[in-house]
């Protein structure tokens, strides 16, 4: 059916009414030109503080203890101060708990109006949750080798007006010390002193606090900084997207040695550079595996790709002679992880595809070749053709979760396949390396065949974690799909197995049993879950992908501290490492690429989006719109559906120098698909040379510019 004149107007009116009925935050209406770049309704979801000076939101009233006057006074400056009084050390310590309303990161500043003449002490305990808020911080750098603080930051208050800054170090030798930077939501302030800090401070007296604030040091992701955005018919998914961006923003900061964690992570080659850390409070160390997710979140939201590039380049500069790439700067670049050199290759590919950073690729191409052609071949078992942990120098190495597994692990092999294919694409794109591309592609196919020969468990329809086969892990099974190792039939079988055996109310566990480690069948990592989400979208299982997103991110968002996403989830939805758990972790932000790449549908298929694909995989989402930044201008996308996807409209505006493929779902094979008013496909017949049909989608190749595809 060709939609012309009145019929097209009817469809437009239908889609407008659908959008107005479903868009709680939007007054968007279809017009001939794209409005995606002019509507700002998405800004309501942004979580960033408005400025770098962040004031607390409230006082947790039921946790105020002892002799405290006017506790709300410290919320604003210039009014009546908050007074803490303790006549002697045996009295209850006057205590206030301040809530900043959401996780924040930076340096605290406390302004005192005055104090008694005996230099009373004030101690501070920081926590991301009320659950782990005690008289000591939920995490202190003393946990990892910095002995100056015993779990709290403390200071001695002079009698006159005084402003205390939470700088790392001690006021008197090794006495009256502070941790410095903190990531937290809640702050406990109490009048007390450590006996070890005598005679410089006292456990009793009186202090008057005028106000306190935080200098927010991480990337300040205010609405004006967004170069990419996302919005859809599902407000919960929308909020997850922006909460994940804020989580990731908290982990982007300038590298300062005193703020790193573990304490052995300081590196002269990184000082002063913008980097992507693992977490806000810990690990404040730029690990490359985390960038497998966190860097994509960066590229899709803000123009700070340098934070990923700085990490990748620094690790490449510390490559070992045998090709191994260190995972991070920790322990002078010697931490032995087996999988992270592969993530270094994959992340370099992502950098190239999303930003077009050819200077990086040209500078580190030989490093990529050394990883793939030297280090990993030294661990391949000639009998199986599989990378085998335990061979070569790999025996004592760990991985992203320090898992106690060895042998021909599916995850390592599938990730190697991914890295080989990514590198082959790089070699092809930059030219002059045809031999490398052919060799890496052939090796990837050989390893894929070996994975399917030795590691696919026909009795369950999923891949073994390793041999002998006891467990089935989320990582290897998911990446076997995203890397193309699994056939479509195998992919559906794998994902059915994971849904049946690994689904928990707070996400999908990364193991189906506890044979590898106690509690592993109940542990959820949002990091590795992203690749299962990606596998589900790629296999056409959008409904199950969105269900997993809602369980996983819904659980984290609805539990303290709210908003920011966790390093890991344990039994029954707990913080998997108790108070040590980082609750703002960049590797847990995969909902951003999941929604942008697959629900909105935008993926680079050539460097810098010189070639791109827009293929919405909607699930139960009825409309979506957004913007994806590219070096040559944004790609704007807006789509909407009606009548259970019997009707569909996809509008794309892309840089004119680019080319792309626009794909739309077709649920009725008797219907027609039009591109820019011309019928491209009808009743299973292509009417344009560039129109194709596969797996329920009609695809049309287009040049850059503005295009609209309609279905029905």
N, C-alpha and C positions, 0 to 999 in steps of 0.2 A: 504494500500500500504506500503510495507516495503522498506525503503530507504537504499540501499546498493551500494557500489562501485560508478559507474559513476553517478547514480541518486543523491546520497548524495553530491557528488562534485558539481553537478549542483545547488543544493539548497544552498550550502555554497557560491558559486560564486554569486548567486542571492542576498543573504543576505549581502555579502560584498559590492556589488554594491549599494544596497539600503542604507547601512550605510554611504558609502562614499558620496552619493548624498545628504543625509539629514543632515550630521553632520558638521556644519559650524566650530565648535571648535575642531573637533576630526579627527584623522587619523586612528581610530580603525579599525582593520580587524579581522574577525573571525579566530580562530585557534582551534586546538583540546583542548588546555589548556586555562583556563581563563586568560584574560589579564586585567580584571577589576582592579586588585590590582596594576598594573604596569603603567597604563595610568594616566597622571597628567593633562589632558586637563581641568578637572573640576576646577583646581586651578585658572584659569583666572577669575572665577566668585567671588572669595573671596573678601570681602569688608574691612577686618580689616586693620588698620594702620600697617605698617611694624615694628614699634617700639613703645614704650610707650611715647616717646617724639614726639608730633605731631605738625607740623608747619601749619600755615594757607595756604590755596590754592591760594587765590586771594583777591584783594580789589574790593568792589562794587563801581566802579568809580562814578556812577551817584549820590551816596549818600555821597560823600565827600563834606564837607561844610567848609566855613570860611577859615582862613589863615593856610593852610596845605602845607608843602613843602615835596616833595619826598615821597608820601604816600606808594609807593611800597617798600620803604626801610625797612619797618618792617617785610617784608616777609622772609628776610634772615639776618643772623647775620654777623657783621663785616664790612659791607659796610657803605655808607653814611646814617646817621640816618634820620628818619622821624621827622619833626619839626612841632609842633603845637604852634601857637602864638596867644595870645589874649591880646591886649594892655589894655583894660579895660572891666569891666564886662558887659557893654552895647553892646559890639561888638558881632557879631554872634559867638557862641561857635564853635571853630574848631573841626571838626568831621570826623572820618574815620569809615567805616563799613568793617569789615573783614569777609571773607567767608572761613570756614574750609573745604568746599567742600562736606561735609556730616555731619550728626549728630555725635557728639563726647561727651565724658563725662570725667570729671576729674577736676584737679586744674590748673588754668591759672597761667602763670609766665610771667611778663613783665620786660624787661631789658631796663633801662634808661641810656642813655649816659650822661645826665646832665639836669639841669633845672635852671631857674632864681632863685634869692635869696629869693623870697617871698613865697616859698613853695606852688607853684601852685597845684591846685587839678585836679585829673583825675577821671572821673566817667565811669563806665562800665555798659552796658545793654546787656543782653544775650537773644537770642531768637532762637527757632527752625525754625522759618519761617521769611521771610521778611514781610509777612502780619501782623504779630504781633510785629515787631521790632519797638519800640518807644524809648523814653528817659529813660524808665524803663524796667526791664527784663520782659519777658513773664511769668515768675514764679519766685517768691522770697519766701524764707521760712517765710517772714513776713506774707504771705497769711495764714499760718497755725500756728500762735502763737509765732513766733520768732520776737521780736520787734526791733532787733538791726539794721536792714536795711530798708530803705524806698523804696525798689524796685531796687536800684542800688548798685553795689559794688564801694566804693570810697577809695581813698588814697591820701596822701600828698607827693609830690615828692621833695626830698632834692636836693640841688644844685649839688652835686657830683654824680658819677656813682652809680647806685642803682638798685637792682633787687627786684621787688615786687612779693610776692607769695599770691595767693588768699586763705588765711587761714581764717576759720570762726572766727570772733571776731572783736574787736575794738582796735585801736591804743592808744586811750586816753579815758579810762572810757567807756562812751557810745557814743563817738564821733569817726568819721572816721572809719566806720565799713564795713565789707565784709561778704558776704554770705558763701563763701567757695566753695564747689563743685558745678558744674553746668553741666547740659546736654543741649547742644545747637548746632546750626550750625553757626549762625551769631553773631558777637560781635560788638557792637557800642562803640567806644572809643571817649570821648570828654572832652575837657578842661573846667572844671566847678567845683564848690564847693557848697555844701549845706550851707546855712546861719547858720544852727545849728552846723556846724563843725568849726566855727570860735572860737578861733583865730588860729587854727592849720593848716588851709589851706586857699587858696585864689582862687577866681573864675577867675583870669586872670594871665598872665605871659607867660612863654615859657617852653616847655618841649621837650626833644629830646629822641625819642624812638629808640633804636637800633634793637630790635627784640622782638617777643613774641612767646610763645609755650604753649602747654598743656601737663600736665602729665596725660596720659590716665590711669585711675585706674581700669577700668572694665577688664573682661577677654579678653586677647589679642588673638583673634582667627586667628592667622596666619596659612597659609596652613599646616605647620608641626604639628599643634595641632589637626587637624581633625582626628578623629578615624572612622568617618562615612562620606559618601559623596553620592551625587546623580548627575546624568547627563542623559539627554534624547534628543530626536529629537527636542524638543521644547525649544529654547534658552530662551524664556521669562519665562517659568516655571522654568528653571534652575536658572535664576537670582533671581526669587522670593525665591527659596529655600535658596540661600546663603544670600540674603538680610534679610530674616527672622532669619537666624542663627546669623548674625551680630546684628540685633535688640535684640535678646535674650542675646548675649554676653555683650551688653551694660548694661544689667540688672543684671549681675553676678558680685558681688563685695564683698569685705570684709565689714562686718558690723561695722560701726563707728557711734557712737551716733550723732555726729554733722552733719553727712551727711544724716540722716534719715528724712523722711517726711511722715506723719505729725510729729510735734515735740514731741508728746506724744508716739512715737513708740520706743524710746530708751529702750533697754533691756540688763541688765548685763549678762544674760545667752547667749546672741548672740554676744557680743562684740568680735571682732577678728576672727570670723568664716566666712567662705565663704558662702554667701547666694544668693538666686535668688530673687531679688527685683521685684516689679510690673513694675516699669518704671525707665528710666534713670534720668529724671529730677524730676519726682514725679509720683505716690506715691513711694517714696523710703522706702518701708516697705514690708517685705516678707509675702504676703497674700497667703494662701494655695489654694484658688480656682484657682488662676492664674496658679498654677503648674499643673492643669489638662491639660493644653496645653504646658506651658513653660518647664516643666520637661521632657516631651517626646522629645521636641526639643533638650534639653541638652543631653539626652541619645543617640540620633541618630547622634550627631555631634561631641561632645567633651567628654573627660574623666574627667568630673567634676560633676559626680552625687552627690558628697558630698554637692554641693550647694543646691540641693533639699532635701537631707537627713537631713542636719542641720536644715532646716526649719521644716520639718515634725516631727523630734524628739523633737525640742524645743516646738512645739505646743502640742505634746502628753504629754510632761512633765508638761504642764499647764492645763491638763484636769480638768474639774469641777467634783464634786462628783456625779452629776446626769448623767455624761457621755458626756455632751456637750464639744466640742473642740473649743477653741477660733480660730478665723480666722487669727489672726495676733497678733503681740506684742503691737499694739496700745492701748492706755489707760489702760496700765497694764493688757493686755490680756482680756479685758472685752467687746469689741465691739460686739454687739448682732447681729450676722448673723445666719440665720436659715439653709442655705444650706451648709455652709462650713465644718461642721463636716463630712458630706457625702463625700465632695471632699477630705477631709483628708484620709478617708478610701480608696477611689478610687486611690488617688495618692500613697498611701502605696502599693497597689496592683501593680501599674505600676512600682514602684521602684523595687519590688521583681521580676517581670516578666522580666524587661529589664536588671537588674544588678545582680539578684540573692542574694540580701542582706538579707540573712536569719537571721543574727544577729539582724537587725532592726525588722523583723517580730516577732521573738521570744521575743524581748524586749517589743514590743507594741501590742502583740496579745490580751492581756486582755483589753487594751484600746479600741481596735477595737470592742471587744464584748460588752463593756460598752456603746459605741456609739449606736450600733445596737439594743441592748437588753434592754437598760434603757431609753436613752433620747428620741429616736423617737417613741417607743411604747407609751410613755406618751402623744403623740400628735395624736394618732390614734382615729378616731371616730368609736366607735363600731357599729354604725348603717350602715356605709358604708365600713368599713375596710380600710379607706384611711387616710394617714397622712393629718392632717387638721391644717393649720396655724391659730393660735388663741387659740388652746387648750394648756393646760399645761402652760409652761412659754414662749410660742412662740409668744404671741400676738403682742408685739412691735418689733419683730425682723425684720431685713431686709434681703437682699440677695446680689448677685454679682452686681446688678444694683440698689439696694435700692428701689425696686419696691413696690408700694402701693397696694399689693394684699394679699388676705387672703382666708381662706377656703381650700377646697381640690384641691390644685394647681397641675396640671399635672406634671410640672417640678419637684417639690419636691418628688412626688411619684415615678416617673420614675427614678430619681436619687437614691432614696432609693432602688429600685429594683436593679439598677446597683451595688450599694455598697453591698447589701446582697449577690448577686451572686459572686462578686469579693471576698468577705470574705469567702464564702463557698468554693471557689477554693483554697484560701490560706489554709483553715483548712484541705482540702483534700491533698494538696501538702505536708504540713509539717507532717501530720499524727497525730493520737492520739486525734483528735477532730471531730470524725465522727458525734457525736450528734449535734454539732454546725453546721456542714455543712448541715445536714438534716433539721434542724430547719430553718436555713436561706434560704435554697432553697425553702422549703415549704412556708415560709412567702412571699418570692419574687413572687411565683406563685399566691398566694392569692391576693396580692396587684395588680399584673398585671391584674388579672381577674376583680378586682374592678375598676381599671382604665378604662378597656374596657366596663364595665357595666355602669358606671356613667359619664364618661368624654369624650367618643367618640361621636362626633357630626355627626350623620348619614346624616344630610342634606347637610353638606359640605365635608364629608369624611376626617375630620381632628379632632384633639383633642381640646376641649375647654381649655382655659388657666386655668379657675376655674369655679365654679358654683356660681350664675346663669351664663349660658354660653352667653357671649357677644363677647369675643375676642378669637383669636387663636394665640398662641405665638410660636415663633421659638424654644425656649428652650425645652419646654415640648414635642412638636411634634417631634423634632429631637432626643431627648434622649429616647423617647418612642420606637424609631426604634433601636438605638444603644444598648439599654438595652435588647432588645428582647421582649418588651411588645407588640408591634404591630406585627400582622401577615404580611406576605409578601404582601398580597393584600392591607391591611391597609397602609403599608409603601408606596406603590406606590401611593395610593390615597392621603396620607398626603403630599408627596413630589410634587405631581401634584398641590395640593392646594397652597402650599408655592410658587411654581414657578409662578403660575398665579396671586397671590395676594400680594406677598411680594418682588418680584424682582424689584430692582432699578438699575440704570446704574452704581452704585458704590457698589453693593453687594445686599444681601437680608436683608430686614428689620426684626427686631425681634418681631414686632407685625403687625397684618393685619389691625388694626384701632387704633384710639386714645382714646378709651374708658378708658384704664388704665392710660394714661398720655399724655399730649400734645406733639405732634411731634413724638410719639413712632412709628407710621407707616412709618416714614421716617428715623428712626435711625438704624444704622447698627453697630453691635459689631462683630469684627473678632473673638473674643473669642468664643462666642456661635455659630457663623457661622461655626466654625470647626466641630461641631457635626452634623450640617446639611450636610456638605461636606462628613463626614464619613458615614452618613446615606445614602447618594446618592451612594457612592461607594459600600457599603454593599448591596444595593438593585439592583446593576447592572446598575445604571444610571451614568456611568462615563462621558458621554458627558455633562450632566447638571452640574455635579460636576466641571468639568474643565471650563465650561462657568462661573460658579459662582466664581471660583478662579480668572479667568482672569478679571472679572468685579471688584471684591473686591480688589485684590492685584494690579491689573493694575491701578486702580484709585489712590491708596495710593502711588504707586511707581512713578506715573507721576505728582504728585503734591508736592509742597514744604512741607517738606524738601527733599523729595525723599528718596529712599533706605529703611529707617526704617518705621515700621508699627505702626498704630495709636491705641490708646486706644478706640476710638469710632468715628463714622462718623455721622454727622447730616444732616439736610435738604439740599438737592441739593448737597451733597458731601462735606459739610463744616466740619470743626473741631467742634465736637459736643458740646464742652464746651469752645469754643473760645480759647483765649490764654492760658487758664488753662489746656487744653487738653494735655496729654502726647502723643508725636508723636514717641516714641520709647518704646513700651510696650510689655513685654514678652508674655502676654496672647494672643497677636494677631499673633503669629507665627505658627499657625496650618497648614500652607501650608507645613511645613517640615514633620510632621507625615502623612499628607494627601498624599503627593507624595511618601514618602518612604514606608509607610505601604500599600498603595493601588496601585499606579502606578508602582513603583518598585515591590511592593507586599509582603514585608517581615514583618511578625508579630510573636511575641513570643506567643506560646501556652503552654509553660511550663516555670518554673522559669529559668532565665538566658539563655533563648533560648535553654534549654535542649531539648525541643520540639519546632518546629517552622513550620510556613506555608509560602510558597512562592507562591502567586497567583496574578499575574499581572492583573490589571483591566485597560486596556490601553486607552479607549476612542479614540481620534484621534492621540495619541502618537504612533509612529511607532517603536521606540526602546528606551530602557532605560538600564542603568547599574548603579551600585553603591555598596556600602559597608555598612554593619550594624555591629557595634561593639558588641561583646558579651564577657563575662568574660573568655571564653575558646578559643577565636580567632574570627576573623571576619567571617561573612557570606557575600560572594561576589555573586552578581547576575548580569546576563547579558542576556537580551532578545531582540529579534527583530522579526518583522512580515513582511509579504509580501502578495500581492494579496488580500487586504482587510481581512487580518487575515486568509485567506485560508491556509497559511503556517506560522508556528510559531516555533521559537527555543528558549528554555529557558535553560540556563546553571547556575548551582548553585554549589558553593564550600562552605561547612559548616564544623565546627569542627567535628572531627571523633567521639567524644563521644556523639554526638547529634543524634536525629532522626527528620524527618520532612515530610511534605506533599508538593509535587510540583504539581501545578495545571496550566493547559494551556487551553485557550479558543479554542473551537471547533465549527466552524460555519457551517461545512458540516458534518452531522452525518454519511456520507458514508466513510469518510476518516479514516486514521489510526494514532495512536500515538505510538511513540517508545521511550523507555527509555534506554539510553546507548547502542543503537544499536539493542535492542530487542523489538519486537512489544508487547505493553501492552494492546492495545485496538484497535478494528477495527470494523467499521460498526455497532456500538452500542453493541458490544460484548466485554466483558473483557477477555483478554487472559492471564492476571496475576491476582493472588488473591488480590493483593494490589491496583488494578486499579478500580476506580469507576467513574460514570458519574452523574452530577447533575447541573442543571441550566446553561447549556452550557459550562461546564468545565469537562475535564478529569483530575482526580487526582490520583497520585501514591505515596504511602508511601515509603520512602527511609531512609537508614542510612546516617550518616554524610559522608563527603568526597566530591568528584567531580562527578556531574551527569549532563547529558544533555537529555532533552526531545525535540523531534521534532514532529511537526504536519504537515501532508500532504505529 
